[in-house]
Amino acid sequence: NARILRLREFDFVYLQRGKRYRCVGCFDARSEVLRCACVSEATEEQTQMYRKSVATSNKAMKINLEKLDLTDVDQKLSTE
């Protein structure tokens, strides 16, 4: 089930599974459309930076979740 990226009126069908790509553009959440100005294969350095960024974000989210007191939320959900 291949997805096709649209850039203006052009289709990008040459994207290969298993490769990482870098897209410069913006995502419209309302229409769920990614408007790309540039698509290129990501370098190894960019891939490493992406992995570090995701790992750091996951750690930060886990720390913040541990700080939250969700006992009230659990109780309210169980009574509904």
C-alpha positions in Angstrom: 0.0 0.0 0.0 2.3 2.7 -1.3 1.7 6.3 -0.5 2.3 8.9 -3.1 3.6 12.4 -2.0 2.2 15.3 -4.0 4.4 18.3 -4.7 2.3 20.9 -6.5 1.1 18.8 -9.5 3.8 16.1 -9.4 3.7 12.6 -7.9 6.7 11.1 -6.2 6.6 7.4 -6.9 10.3 6.9 -6.7 10.5 6.7 -2.9 11.9 3.4 -1.9 10.9 1.3 1.1 13.5 1.0 3.8 15.2 4.4 3.0 14.8 7.5 5.0 13.8 10.7 3.4 13.9 14.4 4.5 10.9 16.5 3.6 11.0 20.3 3.9 7.5 21.7 4.0 4.4 21.9 6.2 1.7 19.6 7.4 -1.9 20.7 7.4 -3.5 18.8 10.3 -7.0 19.7 9.3 -6.8 18.2 5.9 -4.0 15.8 6.7 -2.0 16.9 3.7 1.8 17.2 3.7 2.9 20.0 1.4 6.5 19.4 0.5 8.8 22.0 -1.0 11.8 19.6 -1.2 12.2 15.8 -0.7 15.6 14.2 -0.6 17.2 11.1 0.9 18.4 11.6 4.4 22.1 11.4 5.2 23.4 9.1 7.8 24.1 12.1 10.1 20.4 13.3 9.7 19.2 9.8 10.5 21.4 9.6 13.7 20.1 13.1 14.8 16.5 11.9 14.2 17.0 8.8 16.4 18.6 10.9 19.2 15.8 13.4 19.0 13.2 10.7 19.3 15.0 8.9 22.2 15.4 12.2 24.0 11.7 13.1 23.5 10.6 9.7 24.8 12.8 10.1 27.9 11.3 13.5 28.6 7.8 12.3 28.2 8.3 9.4 30.5 9.8 11.7 33.2 6.9 14.1 32.8 4.3 11.3 33.1 6.0 10.0 36.2 5.6 13.5 37.8 1.9 13.6 37.0 -0.5 12.4 39.7 -3.1 10.5 37.7 -4.9 8.8 40.6 -7.9 11.2 40.3 -8.1 10.4 36.6 -8.0 6.7 37.2 -10.7 6.9 39.8 -13.0 9.1 37.7 -12.6 6.7 34.7 -13.4 3.6 36.8 -16.6 5.2 38.2 -18.0 6.2 34.8 
